[in-house]
Amino acid sequence: MNKKIKIGIFTGSILIAVAVLLGIIINQPAYTFTMDVNPSIEIKSNRLNKVVKINPLNEDAKNLLKDFKHKDKSLQKTIEDLADLMVLKGNRKG
């Protein structure tokens, strides 16, 4: 094999590996925000402030989050939506 082709394949492999690792690192939970107002909710977001997981911490939270969608939402938007949902469901006064 030609030396230039080998270098090209090696460089391409390194770039792919770096891209995969960055994708994994960015999507890992980096921050945890807990709303403890009954219902108690734990929100995990990645380094880009996108919500990656929401954990209900009690039974009221499980009922509140039953149909709640958080995919591709920012942490701020998720908190605002949850606060609105709590008001609509009667958990909080708005």
N, CA, C and O atoms as a GROMACS GRO file, in nm:
protein
  376
    1MET      N    1   0.083  -0.118   0.000
    1MET     CA    2   0.000   0.000   0.000
    1MET      C    3   0.088   0.124   0.000
    1MET      O    4   0.196   0.126   0.060
    2ASN      N    5   0.042   0.223  -0.065
    2ASN     CA    6   0.113   0.349  -0.074
    2ASN      C    7   0.118   0.416   0.064
    2ASN      O    8   0.022   0.407   0.141
    3LYS      N    9   0.229   0.484   0.095
    3LYS     CA   10   0.247   0.549   0.226
    3LYS      C   11   0.142   0.658   0.249
    3LYS      O   12   0.094   0.673   0.361
    4LYS      N   13   0.106   0.733   0.145
    4LYS     CA   14   0.005   0.838   0.158
    4LYS      C   15  -0.132   0.780   0.193
    4LYS      O   16  -0.206   0.838   0.271
    5ILE      N   17  -0.164   0.666   0.136
    5ILE     CA   18  -0.293   0.602   0.164
    5ILE      C   19  -0.296   0.556   0.310
    5ILE      O   20  -0.398   0.572   0.377
    6LYS      N   21  -0.187   0.497   0.358
    6LYS     CA   22  -0.180   0.453   0.497
    6LYS      C   23  -0.198   0.570   0.593
    6LYS      O   24  -0.271   0.561   0.692
    7ILE      N   25  -0.130   0.681   0.564
    7ILE     CA   26  -0.141   0.800   0.649
    7ILE      C   27  -0.285   0.854   0.646
    7ILE      O   28  -0.338   0.895   0.749
    8GLY      N   29  -0.347   0.853   0.529
    8GLY     CA   30  -0.485   0.900   0.516
    8GLY      C   31  -0.582   0.814   0.595
    8GLY      O   32  -0.671   0.865   0.662
    9ILE      N   33  -0.564   0.681   0.588
    9ILE     CA   34  -0.650   0.589   0.663
    9ILE      C   35  -0.630   0.609   0.813
    9ILE      O   36  -0.727   0.612   0.888
   10PHE      N   37  -0.506   0.622   0.856
   10PHE     CA   38  -0.476   0.644   0.998
   10PHE      C   39  -0.537   0.774   1.048
   10PHE      O   40  -0.599   0.778   1.154
   11THR      N   41  -0.520   0.881   0.972
   11THR     CA   42  -0.574   1.012   1.010
   11THR      C   43  -0.727   1.007   1.016
   11THR      O   44  -0.787   1.061   1.109
   12GLY      N   45  -0.788   0.944   0.919
   12GLY     CA   46  -0.934   0.930   0.919
   12GLY      C   47  -0.984   0.852   1.038
   12GLY      O   48  -1.086   0.887   1.098
   13SER      N   49  -0.913   0.745   1.073
   13SER     CA   50  -0.951   0.664   1.189
   13SER      C   51  -0.943   0.744   1.318
   13SER      O   52  -1.031   0.734   1.404
   14ILE      N   53  -0.838   0.824   1.332
   14ILE     CA   54  -0.822   0.908   1.451
   14ILE      C   55  -0.935   1.010   1.460
   14ILE      O   56  -0.991   1.031   1.568
   15LEU      N   57  -0.968   1.073   1.349
   15LEU     CA   58  -1.076   1.173   1.348
   15LEU      C   59  -1.210   1.111   1.387
   15LEU      O   60  -1.287   1.171   1.461
   16ILE      N   61  -1.238   0.992   1.337
   16ILE     CA   62  -1.363   0.923   1.372
   16ILE      C   63  -1.365   0.890   1.521
   16ILE      O   64  -1.467   0.909   1.587
   17ALA      N   65  -1.253   0.841   1.574
   17ALA     CA   66  -1.246   0.808   1.717
   17ALA      C   67  -1.268   0.932   1.804
   17ALA      O   68  -1.339   0.925   1.904
   18VAL      N   69  -1.208   1.042   1.767
   18VAL     CA   70  -1.225   1.168   1.843
   18VAL      C   71  -1.371   1.213   1.837
   18VAL      O   72  -1.426   1.255   1.939
   19ALA      N   73  -1.433   1.205   1.721
   19ALA     CA   74  -1.573   1.246   1.707
   19ALA      C   75  -1.665   1.160   1.793
   19ALA      O   76  -1.756   1.212   1.858
   20VAL      N   77  -1.641   1.030   1.796
   20VAL     CA   78  -1.722   0.940   1.878
   20VAL      C   79  -1.704   0.972   2.026
   20VAL      O   80  -1.802   0.979   2.100
   21LEU      N   81  -1.581   0.991   2.069
   21LEU     CA   82  -1.555   1.024   2.210
   21LEU      C   83  -1.619   1.156   2.250
   21LEU      O   84  -1.676   1.166   2.359
   22LEU      N   85  -1.611   1.257   2.165
   22LEU     CA   86  -1.676   1.385   2.195
   22LEU      C   87  -1.827   1.369   2.206
   22LEU      O   88  -1.889   1.428   2.294
   23GLY      N   89  -1.886   1.289   2.119
   23GLY     CA   90  -2.029   1.264   2.125
   23GLY      C   91  -2.069   1.198   2.256
   23GLY      O   92  -2.173   1.231   2.314
   24ILE      N   93  -1.988   1.104   2.302
   24ILE     CA   94  -2.017   1.036   2.428
   24ILE      C   95  -2.002   1.132   2.545
   24ILE      O   96  -2.088   1.135   2.633
   25ILE      N   97  -1.896   1.211   2.546
   25ILE     CA   98  -1.871   1.303   2.657
   25ILE      C   99  -1.979   1.410   2.665
   25ILE      O  100  -2.026   1.441   2.775
   26ILE      N  101  -2.019   1.466   2.553
   26ILE     CA  102  -2.118   1.574   2.554
   26ILE      C  103  -2.254   1.524   2.603
   26ILE      O  104  -2.326   1.600   2.668
   27ASN      N  105  -2.291   1.400   2.573
   27ASN     CA  106  -2.423   1.350   2.610
   27ASN      C  107  -2.430   1.291   2.750
   27ASN      O  108  -2.538   1.249   2.793
   28GLN      N  109  -2.321   1.287   2.822
   28GLN     CA  110  -2.322   1.238   2.960
   28GLN      C  111  -2.379   1.345   3.052
   28GLN      O  112  -2.355   1.464   3.031
   29PRO      N  113  -2.456   1.305   3.155
   29PRO     CA  114  -2.506   1.404   3.250
   29PRO      C  115  -2.389   1.477   3.317
   29PRO      O  116  -2.296   1.414   3.366
   30ALA      N  117  -2.395   1.608   3.318
   30ALA     CA  118  -2.290   1.689   3.379
   30ALA      C  119  -2.342   1.766   3.500
   30ALA      O  120  -2.265   1.798   3.590
   31TYR      N  121  -2.471   1.795   3.501
   31TYR     CA  122  -2.530   1.873   3.609
   31TYR      C  123  -2.658   1.807   3.657
   31TYR      O  124  -2.728   1.740   3.580
   32THR      N  125  -2.688   1.825   3.785
   32THR     CA  126  -2.812   1.775   3.842
   32THR      C  127  -2.884   1.890   3.909
   32THR      O  128  -2.825   1.964   3.988
   33PHE      N  129  -3.011   1.906   3.877
   33PHE     CA  130  -3.096   2.009   3.935
   33PHE      C  131  -3.212   1.937   4.002
   33PHE      O  132  -3.278   1.856   3.938
   34THR      N  133  -3.237   1.965   4.129
   34THR     CA  134  -3.345   1.900   4.201
   34THR      C  135  -3.452   2.002   4.237
   34THR      O  136  -3.423   2.105   4.298
   35MET      N  137  -3.576   1.973   4.197
   35MET     CA  138  -3.691   2.055   4.236
   35MET      C  139  -3.759   1.982   4.351
   35MET      O  140  -3.823   1.879   4.329
   36ASP      N  141  -3.747   2.032   4.470
   36ASP     CA  142  -3.804   1.965   4.586
   36ASP      C  143  -3.918   2.049   4.642
   36ASP      O  144  -3.906   2.108   4.750
   37VAL      N  145  -4.027   2.053   4.569
   37VAL     CA  146  -4.143   2.133   4.608
   37VAL      C  147  -4.268   2.048   4.622
   37VAL      O  148  -4.378   2.102   4.636
   38ASN      N  149  -4.254   1.919   4.618
   38ASN     CA  150  -4.362   1.821   4.617
   38ASN      C  151  -4.461   1.854   4.506
   38ASN      O  152  -4.552   1.934   4.525
   39PRO      N  153  -4.444   1.795   4.394
   39PRO     CA  154  -4.366   1.676   4.368
   39PRO      C  155  -4.216   1.703   4.355
   39PRO      O  156  -4.174   1.806   4.302
   40SER      N  157  -4.138   1.609   4.404
   40SER     CA  158  -3.992   1.621   4.399
   40SER      C  159  -3.939   1.559   4.270
   40SER      O  160  -3.970   1.444   4.237
   41ILE      N  161  -3.859   1.637   4.197
   41ILE     CA  162  -3.811   1.595   4.066
   41ILE      C  163  -3.662   1.624   4.056
   41ILE      O  164  -3.616   1.731   4.095
   42GLU      N  165  -3.587   1.528   4.002
   42GLU     CA  166  -3.444   1.546   3.977
   42GLU      C  167  -3.424   1.553   3.826
   42GLU      O  168  -3.470   1.467   3.751
   43ILE      N  169  -3.354   1.658   3.780
   43ILE     CA  170  -3.330   1.679   3.638
   43ILE      C  171  -3.180   1.673   3.612
   43ILE      O  172  -3.104   1.743   3.678
   44LYS      N  173  -3.138   1.590   3.517
   44LYS     CA  174  -2.997   1.580   3.481
   44LYS      C  175  -2.979   1.639   3.341
   44LYS      O  176  -3.054   1.607   3.249
   45SER      N  177  -2.878   1.726   3.328
   45SER     CA  178  -2.851   1.786   3.198
   45SER      C  179  -2.705   1.765   3.160
   45SER      O  180  -2.620   1.740   3.246
   46ASN      N  181  -2.678   1.774   3.031
   46ASN     CA  182  -2.540   1.756   2.984
   46ASN      C  183  -2.467   1.890   2.982
   46ASN      O  184  -2.521   1.991   3.028
   47ARG      N  185  -2.347   1.892   2.930
   47ARG     CA  186  -2.264   2.013   2.929
   47ARG      C  187  -2.323   2.124   2.841
   47ARG      O  188  -2.283   2.240   2.854
   48LEU      N  189  -2.413   2.089   2.754
   48LEU     CA  190  -2.477   2.187   2.666
   48LEU      C  191  -2.611   2.235   2.723
   48LEU      O  192  -2.687   2.302   2.653
   49ASN      N  193  -2.639   2.200   2.849
   49ASN     CA  194  -2.764   2.233   2.918
   49ASN      C  195  -2.888   2.173   2.851
   49ASN      O  196  -2.996   2.230   2.859
   50LYS      N  197  -2.872   2.060   2.786
   50LYS     CA  198  -2.985   1.985   2.733
   50LYS      C  199  -3.020   1.876   2.835
   50LYS      O  200  -2.931   1.809   2.887
   51VAL      N  201  -3.147   1.860   2.864
   51VAL     CA  202  -3.191   1.762   2.962
   51VAL      C  203  -3.172   1.622   2.904
   51VAL      O  204  -3.217   1.593   2.794
   52VAL      N  205  -3.106   1.536   2.981
   52VAL     CA  206  -3.084   1.398   2.937
   52VAL      C  207  -3.168   1.299   3.017
   52VAL      O  208  -3.192   1.188   2.971
   53LYS      N  209  -3.212   1.339   3.138
   53LYS     CA  210  -3.291   1.246   3.219
   53LYS      C  211  -3.368   1.323   3.325
   53LYS      O  212  -3.318   1.421   3.381
   54ILE      N  213  -3.490   1.278   3.352
   54ILE     CA  214  -3.570   1.333   3.461
   54ILE      C  215  -3.612   1.216   3.549
   54ILE      O  216  -3.667   1.117   3.501
   55ASN      N  217  -3.584   1.229   3.679
   55ASN     CA  218  -3.618   1.124   3.775
   55ASN      C  219  -3.725   1.174   3.872
   55ASN      O  220  -3.702   1.274   3.941
   56PRO      N  221  -3.840   1.108   3.877
   56PRO     CA  222  -3.937   1.142   3.981
   56PRO      C  223  -3.888   1.087   4.115
   56PRO      O  224  -3.844   0.972   4.122
   57LEU      N  225  -3.895   1.168   4.220
   57LEU     CA  226  -3.843   1.125   4.350
   57LEU      C  227  -3.954   1.085   4.447
   57LEU      O  228  -3.925   1.039   4.557
   58ASN      N  229  -4.079   1.101   4.407
   58ASN     CA  230  -4.190   1.053   4.490
   58ASN      C  231  -4.309   1.020   4.399
   58ASN      O  232  -4.303   1.039   4.278
   59GLU      N  233  -4.415   0.970   4.459
   59GLU     CA  234  -4.532   0.924   4.383
   59GLU      C  235  -4.600   1.039   4.309
   59GLU      O  236  -4.645   1.022   4.195
   60ASP      N  237  -4.609   1.156   4.372
   60ASP     CA  238  -4.669   1.272   4.305
   60ASP      C  239  -4.592   1.308   4.179
   60ASP      O  240  -4.651   1.343   4.077
   61ALA      N  241  -4.461   1.300   4.186
   61ALA     CA  242  -4.377   1.331   4.070
   61ALA      C  243  -4.398   1.228   3.959
   61ALA      O  244  -4.399   1.263   3.841
   62LYS      N  245  -4.413   1.101   3.996
   62LYS     CA  246  -4.439   0.998   3.894
   62LYS      C  247  -4.567   1.029   3.818
   62LYS      O  248  -4.572   1.018   3.696
   63ASN      N  249  -4.672   1.068   3.892
   63ASN     CA  250  -4.799   1.101   3.827
   63ASN      C  251  -4.786   1.225   3.739
   63ASN      O  252  -4.841   1.230   3.629
   64LEU      N  253  -4.713   1.325   3.786
   64LEU     CA  254  -4.695   1.449   3.710
   64LEU      C  255  -4.617   1.425   3.581
   64LEU      O  256  -4.650   1.482   3.477
   65LEU      N  257  -4.516   1.340   3.587
   65LEU     CA  258  -4.426   1.318   3.472
   65LEU      C  259  -4.474   1.209   3.377
   65LEU      O  260  -4.407   1.177   3.279
   66LYS      N  261  -4.590   1.151   3.406
   66LYS     CA  262  -4.638   1.037   3.328
   66LYS      C  263  -4.635   1.064   3.177
   66LYS      O  264  -4.589   0.978   3.102
   67ASP      N  265  -4.683   1.178   3.133
   67ASP     CA  266  -4.688   1.209   2.989
   67ASP      C  267  -4.595   1.324   2.950
   67ASP      O  268  -4.606   1.378   2.840
   68PHE      N  269  -4.504   1.363   3.038
   68PHE     CA  270  -4.416   1.477   3.012
   68PHE      C  271  -4.301   1.436   2.920
   68PHE      O  272  -4.234   1.336   2.944
   69LYS      N  273  -4.280   1.515   2.816
   69LYS     CA  274  -4.171   1.489   2.720
   69LYS      C  275  -4.061   1.592   2.741
   69LYS      O  276  -4.088   1.712   2.741
   70HIS      N  277  -3.938   1.547   2.759
   70HIS     CA  278  -3.827   1.639   2.781
   70HIS      C  279  -3.718   1.630   2.674
   70HIS      O  280  -3.619   1.702   2.680
   71LYS      N  281  -3.736   1.543   2.579
   71LYS     CA  282  -3.632   1.522   2.478
   71LYS      C  283  -3.603   1.651   2.400
   71LYS      O  284  -3.694   1.720   2.356
   72ASP      N  285  -3.474   1.681   2.385
   72ASP     CA  286  -3.425   1.797   2.310
   72ASP      C  287  -3.467   1.931   2.369
   72ASP      O  288  -3.474   2.031   2.297
   73LYS      N  289  -3.495   1.935   2.499
   73LYS     CA  290  -3.528   2.062   2.564
   73LYS      C  291  -3.410   2.111   2.646
   73LYS      O  292  -3.331   2.032   2.698
   74SER      N  293  -3.399   2.242   2.656
   74SER     CA  294  -3.296   2.299   2.742
   74SER      C  295  -3.339   2.285   2.887
   74SER      O  296  -3.456   2.262   2.916
   75LEU      N  297  -3.244   2.298   2.978
   75LEU     CA  298  -3.274   2.290   3.120
   75LEU      C  299  -3.374   2.399   3.159
   75LEU      O  300  -3.470   2.372   3.231
   76GLN      N  301  -3.352   2.520   3.113
   76GLN     CA  302  -3.441   2.631   3.148
   76GLN      C  303  -3.583   2.606   3.097
   76GLN      O  304  -3.679   2.626   3.171
   77LYS      N  305  -3.598   2.563   2.972
   77LYS     CA  306  -3.730   2.536   2.915
   77LYS      C  307  -3.799   2.423   2.990
   77LYS      O  308  -3.920   2.428   3.013
   78THR      N  309  -3.724   2.321   3.028
   78THR     CA  310  -3.781   2.209   3.101
   78THR      C  311  -3.833   2.254   3.237
   78THR      O  312  -3.943   2.216   3.276
   79ILE      N  313  -3.755   2.335   3.308
   79ILE     CA  314  -3.799   2.384   3.439
   79ILE      C  315  -3.924   2.470   3.424
   79ILE      O  316  -4.017   2.458   3.503
   80GLU      N  317  -3.926   2.558   3.324
   80GLU     CA  318  -4.044   2.641   3.300
   80GLU      C  319  -4.166   2.555   3.269
   80GLU      O  320  -4.274   2.580   3.322
   81ASP      N  321  -4.149   2.454   3.183
   81ASP     CA  322  -4.260   2.365   3.147
   81ASP      C  323  -4.310   2.287   3.268
   81ASP      O  324  -4.430   2.268   3.284
   82LEU      N  325  -4.217   2.240   3.352
   82LEU     CA  326  -4.258   2.167   3.472
   82LEU      C  327  -4.333   2.258   3.569
   82LEU      O  328  -4.431   2.215   3.630
   83ALA      N  329  -4.287   2.381   3.585
   83ALA     CA  330  -4.357   2.475   3.673
   83ALA      C  331  -4.498   2.502   3.621
   83ALA      O  332  -4.594   2.504   3.698
   84ASP      N  333  -4.511   2.522   3.490
   84ASP     CA  334  -4.644   2.542   3.430
   84ASP      C  335  -4.732   2.420   3.450
   84ASP      O  336  -4.850   2.432   3.481
   85LEU      N  337  -4.675   2.302   3.432
   85LEU     CA  338  -4.750   2.178   3.449
   85LEU      C  339  -4.797   2.161   3.593
   85LEU      O  340  -4.909   2.115   3.617
   86MET      N  341  -4.713   2.198   3.690
   86MET     CA  342  -4.752   2.191   3.831
   86MET      C  343  -4.871   2.283   3.859
   86MET      O  344  -4.961   2.247   3.936
   87VAL      N  345  -4.871   2.400   3.799
   87VAL     CA  346  -4.983   2.493   3.817
   87VAL      C  347  -5.109   2.435   3.753
   87VAL      O  348  -5.216   2.438   3.814
   88LEU      N  349  -5.096   2.383   3.631
   88LEU     CA  350  -5.212   2.327   3.562
   88LEU      C  351  -5.271   2.207   3.635
   88LEU      O  352  -5.393   2.189   3.637
   89LYS      N  353  -5.186   2.125   3.695
   89LYS     CA  354  -5.233   2.005   3.765
   89LYS      C  355  -5.276   2.034   3.908
   89LYS      O  356  -5.326   1.945   3.978
   90GLY      N  357  -5.256   2.159   3.952
   90GLY     CA  358  -5.300   2.196   4.086
   90GLY      C  359  -5.197   2.173   4.195
   90GLY      O  360  -5.231   2.184   4.313
   91ASN      N  361  -5.072   2.141   4.160
   91ASN     CA  362  -4.969   2.122   4.261
   91ASN      C  363  -4.919   2.255   4.316
   91ASN      O  364  -4.874   2.262   4.431
   92ARG      N  365  -4.926   2.360   4.237
   92ARG     CA  366  -4.879   2.494   4.275
   92ARG      C  367  -4.980   2.597   4.228
   92ARG      O  368  -5.056   2.573   4.134
   93LYS      N  369  -4.980   2.710   4.295
   93LYS     CA  370  -5.064   2.822   4.251
   93LYS      C  371  -4.980   2.915   4.167
   93LYS      O  372  -4.865   2.945   4.201
   94GLY      N  373  -5.036   2.962   4.055
   94GLY     CA  374  -4.959   3.047   3.964
   94GLY      C  375  -5.000   3.184   3.964
   94GLY      O  376  -4.943   3.265   3.892
   0.00000   0.00000   0.00000
